[in-house]
Amino acid sequence: MESQIKELKQKYWEGSSTIEEEKLLKQLLKKENKTDAESSFFTEIAMRKSVETPEEFSHPKSKNRILWQLTSVAATVAILIALAIGFNNSSNNNQFAIDDPQQAYEISQQALMLVSSKLNKGKNYSARMDKINEVKNMVSK
C-alpha cells in the first residue's frame, strides 16, 4: 500500500495522474492518517472543496476603473482636437505659395544674402576670439 501511495503521489506531482488515480490517492491518504506535508495538503484541499460559497462574487466598481475610463476619454478628445488642428493648418499652407518663378528666385536670393551676412558677422566674432586666445596663451607661458 505504501508503494502504491508513493507511485500515485509521484504521478500526481508530475501532472500525469488521472482523476480516478487522484481520488484513490485521497482515499488512501485518509485511511492512512499520516501527518506529513503531502497528506495535510490533500486534506486541506478536500476541506476547502467541501466549503460552499454563499454567493457569486461580483467586482464592485472601483475609483481606479472610473479614473481609467475618464483618462481614456480625455486622451481620445485630445487626439481628436490635435488632428482637427493639424488638418486645419495643412489646408492653409498655400497662402505663401509663389507661382511666378522670377519672384521665387528673387526671394530665395534675398534669403541667401541674409544668411551670408549673418555668417560674416560670426566670422568677425571668431577673429576676436582668436586674438583673445593668443593673449591668453602668452600670459599662461
Secondary structure as GFF3:
##gff-version 3
##sequence-region A 1 141
A	DSSP	alpha_helix	2	14	.	.	.	ID=ss1
A	DSSP	alpha_helix	19	32	.	.	.	ID=ss2
A	DSSP	alpha_helix	37	50	.	.	.	ID=ss3
A	DSSP	alpha_helix	63	91	.	.	.	ID=ss4
A	DSSP	three_ten_helix	93	96	.	.	.	ID=ss5
A	DSSP	alpha_helix	101	140	.	.	.	ID=ss6
###
